[in-house]
Amino acid sequence: MVTSQSFNSVTYDIEKTVIDRYQEGAKVQQPSLCCPTEYEGNYLEILPQEIIDKDYGCGDPTRYVAKGETVLDLGSGTGKNCYILAQKVGETGQVIGVDFNDEMLKIARKYQQDIAEKIGASNTKFVKGKIQDLTLDLDLVEGWLKSHPIQSVDDLSKFESECDRFRENSPLIVDDSIDVVISNCVLNLVKPEDKQQLFEELYRVLKRGGRAIISDIVCDEDPTQNILNDPDLWSGCIAGAFREDQFLKMFENAGFYGVEILKREETPWQVIDGVEFRSMTIRAYKGKEGPCLERKQSIIYKGPWKQVQDDDGHTFCRGERMAVCDKTYQILTRAESPYQKDIIGLPPYQEIALEEATEFSCKNKAIRHPKETKGSNYNLTEIKENIDCCTPEECC
């Protein structure tokens, strides 16, 4: 496994380079670590200036979070996004910040009580961990190491076994426990060989129907070798940037659906060796697994495209009454669905209980006849009198 990059015949460790740069950024403000960002509302007003000055980002994923939700902030830094979220989710919600940087965590934790008193809710906590391994609680690891220092290969083996035990018995973030995962310009700092695991962890911790909202730096083409060989550009959110098309595919490959670009900055933040680097915010949902059951539901895609395809390969034709399974129907029509505004849901005339539903064959472009939805015995005649079909301002 490759854990470092080489440049000018010198080997450097990406992770150490990032940690050192951000440890320094927690002590002295470094404007070059972030790009200008406007945050929604007046949530910054109660935050100490130290948090604002020493927290680095490239977007505002916090604006897409609602009251009462449990939110995980990956790479929470000094806690700026967490304390914004604490005000948004309120006393019925919870915010968890995870970071690997001791100096950043120290600042974030220092203001917990003060901010809790200001907002009237103690709803934030900050934990130490790597965002590509959200099972391992590094505070537990460090506590164990104090009384079990590693001095031999046998000690190392015991340490690795203890880490596995922590992951199994005391995971930092448990499966299916989070409504929203956010991150603000942090995923690009993870080593390339760990990025697939990072997206798998994003998916693991989310509840079914949960979503990831990620702001990060992307590039329009692959970084040059000169960029990759510069440690300052790794810690500066440049060398590790995702190519923008691959960024969306990383979510798709991890199992997410409804992946969409919420915001893409038109003007690049930086241009290096002809490669443009800009901020982009993505939203993606978890929960398209499960059986396909026939409950006689159908949907109509409103348009404007002639036809579209979802992440399961279903093709929906504009204006057609398309047959779908219960799982797909729920994904497309529930109130918080990313598709809901473009879909008309047609439930069956008579409800079919889940326990009575049969297996549905998900085939492309399956048109459902109205009789299927209404039932073959449906023979109602209903004429409503004295009711205008139009409003006074419209033509029939």
C-alpha positions in Angstrom: 0.0 0.0 0.0 1.3 3.4 -0.9 1.3 5.9 2.0 3.4 8.7 0.7 4.1 10.8 -2.4 7.6 11.5 -3.6 8.8 14.9 -4.9 12.2 16.0 -6.1 13.7 12.7 -4.8 12.3 13.4 -1.3 9.6 11.2 0.3 6.8 12.8 2.4 3.8 11.5 4.2 0.6 13.0 3.0 -1.2 12.5 6.3 1.6 14.1 8.4 1.8 17.0 6.0 -1.9 17.7 6.4 -1.8 17.3 10.2 1.2 19.6 10.6 -0.3 22.3 8.4 -3.7 22.3 10.2 -2.0 22.1 13.7 -0.3 25.3 12.7 -3.6 26.7 11.3 -5.2 26.2 14.7 -2.5 28.4 16.2 -2.1 31.1 13.5 -4.8 32.0 11.0 -4.0 30.9 7.5 -6.3 32.5 4.9 -4.8 30.4 2.1 -6.4 27.3 3.5 -9.9 28.3 2.6 -11.8 30.1 -0.1 -14.4 32.9 0.5 -17.7 31.5 1.7 -21.0 33.1 2.6 -23.0 31.4 5.4 -26.8 31.5 5.6 -28.4 33.6 8.2 -26.8 35.2 11.3 -25.6 32.0 12.9 -22.0 33.2 13.1 -22.9 36.1 15.5 -22.7 34.1 18.7 -19.4 32.3 17.7 -16.1 33.4 19.3 -13.8 35.1 16.8 -11.1 32.4 17.4 -13.4 29.7 16.0 -14.3 31.8 12.9 -10.6 32.8 12.2 -9.2 29.3 12.6 -11.8 27.2 10.8 -11.3 26.6 7.1 -13.8 25.6 4.4 -15.0 26.2 0.9 -18.8 26.1 1.1 -21.8 26.0 3.3 -23.3 22.5 3.7 -25.1 23.7 6.9 -27.9 25.4 5.0 -29.3 22.1 3.9 -29.9 20.7 7.5 -33.2 20.9 9.4 -34.5 21.1 13.0 -34.3 17.9 15.0 -31.8 16.1 12.8 -28.7 14.2 14.0 -25.7 15.5 12.0 -22.1 14.3 11.7 -19.5 16.8 10.6 -16.4 15.1 9.1 -13.3 17.1 9.8 -15.0 19.5 12.1 -11.9 21.6 12.9 -12.6 24.4 15.4 -16.3 23.7 15.3 -17.7 26.5 13.2 -20.0 24.3 11.2 -21.0 22.3 14.2 -22.0 25.4 16.2 -24.0 26.7 13.2 -25.7 23.4 13.1 -26.4 23.3 16.8 -28.5 26.4 16.4 -30.4 24.9 13.4 -31.1 21.4 14.8 -32.2 22.8 18.2 -32.6 20.9 21.4 -34.3 17.9 19.7 -31.3 17.5 17.4 -27.7 16.5 17.9 -24.4 17.5 16.3 -21.2 15.4 16.3 -17.9 16.7 15.1 -15.1 14.3 14.3 -11.5 15.5 13.8 -8.0 14.1 14.0 -6.3 17.3 14.9 -5.7 17.8 18.6 -5.2 21.6 18.4 -8.5 22.0 16.4 -10.4 19.8 18.9 -9.0 21.8 21.8 -10.5 25.0 20.4 -13.8 23.4 19.5 -14.3 21.8 23.0 -13.2 24.9 24.8 -16.4 26.8 23.9 -19.0 24.0 24.2 -20.5 25.2 27.5 -20.5 28.8 26.6 -22.4 28.2 23.3 -24.8 25.7 24.9 -25.8 28.5 27.3 -26.3 31.0 24.5 -28.5 28.7 22.4 -30.3 27.0 25.3 -29.3 23.5 24.2 -26.3 21.2 25.0 -26.4 19.3 21.7 -22.9 19.2 20.4 -20.0 16.8 21.1 -16.5 16.5 19.5 -14.8 13.2 19.1 -11.3 12.2 17.9 -11.1 9.9 14.8 -10.1 9.6 11.2 -12.9 10.3 8.8 -12.0 7.3 6.7 -12.4 5.0 9.8 -15.4 6.2 11.8 -15.4 3.0 13.8 -12.2 3.7 15.8 -12.4 6.0 18.7 -8.9 7.5 19.0 -9.5 8.9 22.5 -10.0 5.3 23.6 -6.9 4.2 21.7 -4.8 6.9 23.3 -6.0 6.0 26.7 -5.1 2.4 26.2 -1.6 3.3 24.8 -0.8 5.3 27.9 -0.8 2.1 30.0 0.3 -0.2 27.2 3.2 1.4 25.3 4.4 -0.3 22.2 7.9 -1.6 22.6 8.0 -4.8 20.6 6.3 -6.5 17.6 4.3 -8.5 20.1 3.1 -5.2 21.7 2.1 -4.0 18.2 0.1 -7.2 17.6 -1.7 -6.6 20.9 -2.4 -3.0 20.0 -3.9 -4.0 16.6 -6.1 -6.5 18.3 -7.2 -3.9 20.8 -8.1 -1.5 18.0 -10.3 -4.2 16.4 -12.0 -4.8 19.8 -12.7 -1.1 20.1 -14.2 -1.0 16.6 -16.4 -4.0 17.4 -17.5 -3.1 21.0 -17.2 0.7 21.2 -17.5 2.1 17.6 -17.0 5.9 17.4 -20.0 6.2 15.1 -22.5 3.3 15.0 -24.1 2.0 11.8 -27.3 3.7 10.5 -27.3 6.4 13.2 -27.0 9.7 11.4 -29.6 11.7 9.5 -27.1 14.0 7.7 -23.3 13.8 7.1 -21.7 17.0 6.2 -18.1 18.0 5.4 -16.5 21.3 4.4 -13.4 21.0 2.4 -11.9 18.0 4.1 -12.5 14.9 2.0 -9.7 16.0 -0.4 -7.2 15.8 2.4 -7.6 12.0 2.8 -4.9 9.9 1.2 -5.9 8.6 -2.3 -5.7 4.9 -1.2 -8.2 5.6 1.7 -10.8 7.5 -0.3 -12.9 4.5 -1.3 -13.1 3.5 2.4 -14.0 7.1 3.2 -17.1 6.9 1.0 -18.0 3.5 2.4 -17.9 5.0 5.9 -20.1 7.9 4.8 -22.7 5.4 3.6 -22.4 3.1 6.7 -23.2 5.6 9.3 -26.2 7.1 7.6 -29.7 6.0 8.3 -31.9 4.7 5.5 -33.2 7.9 3.8 -30.3 9.9 5.2 -28.1 12.1 3.1 -24.6 13.3 2.7 -24.0 17.0 2.0 -20.4 17.6 1.0 -18.6 20.8 0.1 -15.2 20.3 -1.4 -12.6 21.4 -3.9 -12.8 19.8 -7.3 -10.8 20.1 -10.5 -11.8 20.1 -14.1 -9.0 17.8 -15.2 -6.4 15.5 -13.5 -3.8 17.4 -11.5 -0.3 17.5 -13.1 2.6 15.6 -11.6 4.1 18.9 -10.4 0.9 19.5 -8.4 0.9 16.0 -7.0 4.5 16.3 -5.9 4.0 19.5 -3.9 3.2 18.8 -0.2 2.0 22.3 0.3 -0.7 21.7 -2.4 -1.8 18.5 -0.6 -2.3 20.3 2.7 -3.7 23.3 0.8 -6.7 21.3 -0.6 -5.4 21.3 -4.1 -3.4 18.1 -4.9 -6.0 15.8 -3.4 -9.0 17.5 -5.1 -11.5 15.2 -6.8 -11.9 15.5 -10.6 -15.5 16.8 -10.6 -17.1 14.0 -12.7 -15.3 11.4 -10.6 -16.5 13.1 -7.4 -20.1 12.3 -8.3 -19.2 8.8 -9.3 -17.6 8.1 -5.9 -21.0 8.6 -4.3 -22.8 6.5 -6.9 -20.3 3.7 -6.6 -20.7 3.7 -2.8 -24.5 3.0 -3.3 -25.9 6.5 -3.0 -28.8 7.7 -5.1 -30.2 11.1 -6.1 -26.7 12.5 -6.4 -26.9 16.1 -7.4 -24.8 19.3 -7.6 -26.3 21.9 -5.3 -23.7 24.5 -6.0 -20.7 24.8 -8.3 -18.7 28.0 -8.3 -18.4 29.5 -11.7 -15.1 31.2 -11.0 -12.2 28.9 -10.1 -10.7 29.4 -6.6 -7.2 28.7 -8.1 -5.7 27.8 -11.4 -2.4 25.9 -11.4 -0.7 24.4 -14.4 -3.8 25.1 -16.4 -6.0 23.1 -14.1 -9.0 24.9 -12.6 -9.8 24.2 -8.9 -13.2 25.3 -7.6 -15.7 24.7 -4.8 -18.6 22.4 -5.3 -21.4 21.2 -3.0 -23.0 17.7 -3.5 -26.0 16.1 -2.0 -26.6 12.3 -2.1 -29.1 9.9 -0.4 -28.9 6.5 1.1 -31.5 3.8 0.9 -32.2 2.2 -2.5 -31.6 -1.3 -1.3 -34.4 -3.8 -0.5 -36.9 -6.0 -2.2 -39.1 -5.0 -5.1 -42.7 -5.5 -4.2 -45.8 -5.2 -6.4 -48.4 -2.9 -4.9 -49.9 -1.6 -8.2 -48.3 1.9 -7.9 -47.3 4.0 -10.8 -45.7 7.4 -11.4 -45.9 10.0 -14.1 -42.7 11.9 -14.9 -43.7 15.5 -15.5 -40.8 16.5 -17.9 -39.2 18.6 -19.3 -36.9 15.8 -20.6 -38.3 13.2 -23.0 -37.2 10.5 -20.6 -34.9 10.1 -17.6 -33.1 7.2 -15.8 -32.8 6.7 -12.1 -29.8 5.2 -10.2 -31.4 1.7 -10.4 -31.6 1.9 -14.2 -35.4 2.5 -14.4 -36.3 4.6 -17.4 -39.3 7.0 -17.0 -40.9 8.5 -20.1 -42.5 11.9 -19.9 -46.2 11.8 -19.4 -46.4 8.0 -19.3 -48.0 6.1 -16.5 -44.9 4.0 -15.5 -45.2 0.9 -13.3 -42.8 0.9 -10.3 -42.3 -1.3 -7.3 -43.2 -0.1 -3.8 -39.5 0.7 -3.0 -39.1 2.9 -6.1 -42.5 4.6 -5.5 -41.5 5.6 -2.0 -38.1 6.9 -3.1 -39.6 9.0 -5.9 -42.6 10.4 -4.1 -41.9 10.9 -0.4 -41.8 14.6 0.7 -38.0 14.8 1.2 -37.2 13.0 -2.1 -34.9 14.8 -4.5 -37.2 13.6 -7.3 -40.5 14.6 -5.8 -41.0 17.9 -7.6 -40.7 16.2 -11.0 -43.0 13.2 -10.2 -46.7 12.6 -9.9 -47.4 9.6 -7.7 -50.4 7.4 -8.5 -51.3 5.1 -5.6 -53.6 2.1 -6.2 -57.3 2.5 -5.8 -57.3 -0.2 -3.2 -54.3 -0.5 -0.8 -52.3 -3.7 -1.0 -50.7 -4.6 2.3 -47.0 -5.2 2.3 -47.4 -8.8 3.6 -49.7 -9.5 0.7 -47.5 -7.9 -2.0 -45.8 -10.2 -4.6 -42.4 -9.8 -6.2 -42.2 -7.0 -8.8 -40.1 -7.4 -11.9 -38.3 -4.1 -12.4 -38.1 -3.9 -16.2 -37.4 -0.8 -18.2 -40.2 1.4 -19.5 -43.0 -0.7 -18.0 -46.3 1.1 -18.7 -49.1 0.4 -16.3 -52.6 0.4 -17.6 -55.0 2.5 -15.5 -57.1 -0.7 -14.9 -54.1 -2.1 -13.0 -54.1 0.8 -10.6 -57.9 0.9 -10.2 -58.5 -2.8 -10.3 -60.2 -4.8 -13.1 -63.6 -4.6 -11.4 -63.5 -0.8 -11.2 -66.6 0.4 -13.1 -67.5 3.6 -11.3 -69.5 6.4 -12.9 -69.2 9.7 -11.1 -70.4 13.1 -12.5 -69.9 16.1 -10.3 -72.3 18.9 -11.2 -72.0 22.7 -10.8 -68.2 22.5 -10.4 -66.0 24.6 -12.7 -63.1 22.7 -14.2 -61.1 25.9 -14.2 -60.4 28.9 -12.1 -61.9 32.2 -13.4 -58.5 33.3 -14.7 -58.0 30.2 -16.8 -59.3 28.8 -20.1 -60.7 25.2 -20.3 
